[in-house]
Amino acid sequence: MKARDVMVAPVVTVKPSNSVKDVAKIFLERRISAVPVVDEKGKVVGIISEGDLLHRSEAGTERRRPWWLRVFVGEETLAADYTKAHALKVADVMTRNVITATPDAALHEIASLLEKHSIKRVPIISNGQLVGIVSRANLVQAVASARKGLDIPLTDSTVRDKVLARLKEQPWAHTMLLNVTVNGGVVDIWGITRSDAEKQAIRVAAESTPGVRAVIDNLITRQIGMGT
């Protein structure tokens, strides 16, 4: 699946000139937690989220650093904290370095961006214009709605070939130490693994192979050293 298959569109947006109070109202009314910020041409110039509104003077939640910590954080950080707490316009509060993706980005690429940058959503851009947004929740929805392929019975030999082929693709699977037998779609896995993690991953690989009805794990975990 690609970003275009799960993205939310159209996207609620705000302008840099909008007030922080307006954004807070949008969050509550639309039941969302962030909005991209676009300029007059529709280009994304920032993003503002609930996290940007956590430490605000209106709510009495602005950062109050101990006096001794102020010495270490520096005047620049203190000035930035003040702006976050007291600024009236979106332009002064929004995050300007926005991580984006294209509609054709694979979902695993989106997941990597979310994890790498510790963010919760990615605006989707096409030809310089905002066309959608993908959040962590949208990826969870993709998992929940995933459907298996057509339920066409496969022969036991075909299932065995598929399981072995899947394992041979994995750099962590020592297939020379394994054997697989299949009877009525039930897979028995035999052999030796070098760790509990490998043992678990082999079972998961077999369980997720099309045509497999059940997996019986007969593996033995054993540290294999030199001369063994």
Steps between C-alpha positions, in 0.01 A plus 500: 500500500604857438440832672220584255311190618472610864548877504231735626383756246408780475718630781403763754760777479576839651698805392809639675294809583230306684489538876609229741157524661335424165714190462406379847132535407558306176663215694196477726233542235655264242634255759847506347839551659696684230461705183741587221570869451481619139577829331282686250612268219411185693861406571571336835715732709456340841290283726346571840386234745362461849858462619570857393217621726591307814700775668282810461459804722120497457481163677775577748706211363802688365836344580644596838857383509688495832744790534801270489383338176459837329876543517551186293222535242612845391323821413408384149299206634332719760403750230356218286301374799356849550394522136327161515309603811396852400491528118161592353554386141548153354816614319678545834399164646496255208773251416662613177707195411218279370564139402290414194444212258345439159173316426701210354709447815464146631351468847820349633677820393240708681542287812877550484459878477267506800741292704823667389378855566279416802198661336134397487398603148640571154346748252476353150621732224447472123641758257570732792140490624354339811272212397462303822646403834593161651508451876597212725129430541464456123774235502321318782179518295686339209601211725147459635339500154760281328343211316661174399508395138239277347453188709612257232619166643866432426663161483723402791804497274423855384459618858831337594677671210354836600608465865853396406528776239390759755756378754781492244441871433579586863863562601432382857355160404754217490299285262774238470408399857124485433244271344134559427223244453139581411190287544158641422633857524646435846871581502749318721833677536797291608864578567730722701496876550778713643282722716151535639452805276577292190268224622213746545562671165498165317163415650361843409630467143326165463174620658481797263556292185189465278342156523629420849222392738713441809863468606648241733835614636741210555809719498783473749701807595870429540807722500718377219866574548819425314556133445133408564 
